[in-house]
């Protein structure tokens, strides 16, 4: 298994950060993609979010939704992957998020991780943290998805 991760800290509460991660309208801004469809049940476990990134169709299926972790299975034209968002409350307020992508082992996935996945993951994590800070400061509104 190939694992790539990046983390960051925000002044936002855990729930504000989770709302940013799960808001379909923010996926395009975070991942540089376009949402094609959101399952009406999103973000309940088992529901899906379909989007295009870098010209490729991807389907995220929410497999776990807990206060400290959200897990999605990702179907892409390449190999499937698992994306985890882990949330830890900070002692001074705010939240730490670690985003982890797990890929099947193999030469092409190692090449993908080395060439672009690490950079993309850092950009997405940093953008998520920035948006959560904006929500915490009242400069951005996000629709709160129903609890999973």
C-alpha atoms as one frame of an Amber mdcrd trajectory, in Angstrom:
protein
   0.000   0.000   0.000   1.207   3.501  -0.866   0.247   6.197   1.626   0.558
   9.949   1.084  -0.539  12.480   3.711  -0.526  16.153   4.566  -1.909  18.018
   7.575  -2.718  21.499   8.747  -4.328  23.430  11.580  -7.283  25.810  11.471
  -9.030  28.105  13.921 -12.318  26.509  12.838 -14.183  24.077  15.044 -14.195
  20.419  14.117 -17.772  20.720  12.800 -16.967  23.802  10.690 -14.011  21.934
   9.172 -16.114  18.830   8.502 -18.764  21.022   6.845 -16.093  22.435   4.505
 -14.778  18.953   3.644 -18.264  17.614   2.869 -19.799  20.605   1.062 -20.282
  19.635  -2.612 -20.181  23.287  -3.650 -16.614  23.594  -2.318 -15.166  20.497
  -4.015 -14.474  22.409  -7.218 -12.609  25.116  -5.352 -10.620  22.706  -3.187
  -9.696  20.095  -5.779  -9.794  22.123  -8.968 -12.677  20.008 -10.212 -16.282
  20.274 -11.307 -19.076  18.538  -9.422 -21.264  16.599 -11.840 -23.738  15.213
  -9.330 -24.316  14.707  -5.641 -26.402  11.852  -4.339 -29.491  13.359  -2.611
 -28.439  11.479   0.542 -24.943  13.083   0.599 -23.172  12.998   3.096 -24.724
   9.874   4.549 -22.633   6.706   4.585 -23.003   4.937   1.232 -23.875   8.094
  -0.720 -21.763   9.357  -3.614 -20.388  12.552  -5.082 -19.367  12.495  -8.764
 -16.934  15.058 -10.129 -14.388  15.674 -12.872 -10.788  16.583 -12.133  -8.047
  16.908 -14.721 -10.576  15.697 -17.299 -11.193  12.435 -15.435 -14.480  11.332
 -13.900 -14.188  10.378 -10.237 -16.750   9.000  -7.827 -16.344   9.449  -4.079
 -18.393   7.077  -1.907 -18.627   7.981   1.765 -17.787   4.815   3.698 -17.333
   6.169   7.246 -18.554   9.371   8.899 -17.499   9.865  12.516 -16.716  13.050
  14.461 -12.978  12.307  14.282 -12.701  10.777  10.798 -14.356  10.762   7.389
 -13.416   8.007   4.947 -14.227   7.907   1.236 -13.495   5.285  -1.380 -12.514
   6.907  -4.678 -13.162   5.340  -8.060 -10.986   6.859 -10.769  -9.977   5.828
 -14.287  -6.768   4.518 -12.711  -6.823   2.421  -9.583  -9.217   2.866  -6.676
  -8.001   4.684  -3.592  -9.113   5.494  -0.069  -9.146   9.075   1.209  -9.223
   9.723   4.965  -9.754  13.035   6.713  -8.819  12.833  10.411  -9.818  15.609
  12.802  -8.240  16.412  16.165  -9.426  19.199  18.450  -6.555  21.469  19.486
  -6.082  22.452  23.149  -6.203  26.186  22.345  -9.288  25.808  20.139  -9.382
  25.029  16.480  -8.788  21.740  14.744  -5.963  19.800  13.148  -6.821  17.907
   9.948  -4.735  15.182   8.398  -5.691  14.111   4.869  -4.417  10.678   3.876
  -4.614   9.013   0.465  -4.041   5.254   0.284  -3.309   3.642  -3.095  -2.677
   0.059  -4.084   1.003  -0.731  -4.452   2.414  -0.750  -7.957   4.843   1.039
 -10.223   2.286   3.406 -11.792   0.870   4.428  -8.411   4.387   5.029  -7.050
   5.085   7.197 -10.080   1.786   9.059  -9.598   2.594   9.672  -5.930   6.085
  10.900  -6.749   5.119  13.149  -9.668   1.898  14.790  -8.616  -0.138  13.302
  -5.779   1.976  14.744  -2.954   1.768  18.253  -4.420  -1.954  17.950  -5.154
  -2.658  16.646  -1.645  -0.744  19.552  -0.088  -2.673  22.080  -2.229  -6.034
  20.504  -1.357  -5.257  20.315   2.366  -3.971  23.891   2.504  -7.037  25.144
   0.579  -9.389  23.262   2.931  -7.672  24.807   5.964  -7.866  28.284   4.375
 -11.596  27.874   3.699 -12.222  26.603   7.242 -10.399  29.662   8.627 -12.666
  31.869   6.473 -15.745  30.076   7.833 -14.487  30.491  11.417 -13.894  34.221
  10.812 -17.369  34.663   9.271 -15.971  35.581   5.841 -17.393  32.476   4.118
 -20.678  30.672   4.417 -21.028  26.977   3.792 -24.209  24.957   3.719 -24.127
  22.447   6.507 -24.682  18.965   5.127 -26.926  16.726   7.190 -25.190  14.450
   9.653 -24.021  11.087   8.378
